[in-house]
């Protein structure tokens, strides 16, 4: 699966001098978050979460909203085991 630029800053494109890059916060079907350059087409399986800004603003937003790092499928499986 193609992964967007990870929230920890690995991967990505070379900086273009004089251009402020805009990023989107994206989320996949497992409710995992990442950032993606706003001027690029999203890879399959990733969707706009709704937040857009510079790189640090997007990373800060992810820190605030992604409080449970477990994939959705695991959370659902564990919730079913508790029933």
C-alpha positions as CSV (number, residue, x, y, z in Angstrom):
1,X,0.0,0.0,0.0
2,X,1.2,3.5,-0.8
3,X,1.8,5.5,2.4
4,X,1.5,9.3,2.5
5,X,4.3,11.3,4.2
6,X,4.3,9.9,7.7
7,X,3.5,12.0,10.7
8,X,7.0,11.6,12.0
9,X,8.4,13.4,9.0
10,X,10.0,10.5,7.1
11,X,9.7,10.4,3.4
12,X,8.4,13.2,1.3
13,X,9.6,15.5,-1.4
14,X,12.5,17.9,-1.7
15,X,11.6,21.4,-0.6
16,X,11.1,24.1,-3.2
17,X,12.7,27.3,-2.2
18,X,10.3,30.2,-1.7
19,X,7.2,28.1,-1.8
20,X,5.2,27.5,1.4
21,X,4.0,24.0,1.2
22,X,0.4,23.2,2.2
23,X,-0.5,19.9,3.6
24,X,-3.7,18.0,4.2
25,X,-4.4,15.7,7.2
26,X,-5.5,12.4,5.7
27,X,-6.9,9.3,7.2
28,X,-7.3,5.7,5.9
29,X,-10.0,3.2,6.5
30,X,-8.2,1.9,9.6
31,X,-8.4,5.5,11.1
32,X,-4.7,6.0,10.9
33,X,-3.6,9.6,10.2
34,X,-0.8,11.1,8.1
35,X,0.0,14.3,6.1
36,X,0.0,14.7,2.4
37,X,1.0,17.5,0.1
38,X,-2.1,19.5,-0.8
39,X,-1.0,19.8,-4.5
40,X,-0.8,16.0,-4.9
41,X,-3.5,13.5,-5.7
42,X,-4.2,11.3,-2.7
43,X,-3.1,7.6,-2.9
44,X,-5.7,4.9,-2.9
45,X,-7.2,4.2,0.5
46,X,-6.5,7.6,1.9
47,X,-9.1,10.4,2.4
48,X,-9.1,14.0,3.4
49,X,-9.7,14.4,7.1
50,X,-10.7,18.0,6.8
51,X,-7.7,19.9,8.2
52,X,-5.3,21.8,6.0
53,X,-2.3,23.9,6.9
54,X,1.5,24.1,6.9
55,X,3.4,20.9,7.9
56,X,3.7,21.7,11.6
57,X,0.0,22.8,11.9
58,X,-1.1,19.4,10.4
59,X,1.3,17.4,12.6
60,X,0.0,19.3,15.7
61,X,-3.6,18.6,14.6
62,X,-2.8,14.9,14.3
63,X,-1.2,14.9,17.8
64,X,-4.5,16.3,19.1
65,X,-7.0,14.0,17.4
66,X,-5.1,10.7,17.0
67,X,-5.3,9.5,20.6
68,X,-5.6,5.8,20.0
69,X,-2.9,4.4,17.7
70,X,-4.5,1.0,17.3
71,X,-6.0,0.3,13.9
72,X,-9.8,0.4,13.8
73,X,-10.0,-3.4,13.0
74,X,-8.0,-4.2,16.1
75,X,-10.2,-1.9,18.3
76,X,-13.3,-3.6,16.9
77,X,-11.9,-7.0,17.5
78,X,-11.0,-6.2,21.1
79,X,-14.3,-4.6,21.7
80,X,-16.1,-7.8,20.5
81,X,-13.9,-9.9,22.8
82,X,-15.1,-7.8,25.8
83,X,-18.8,-8.5,25.1
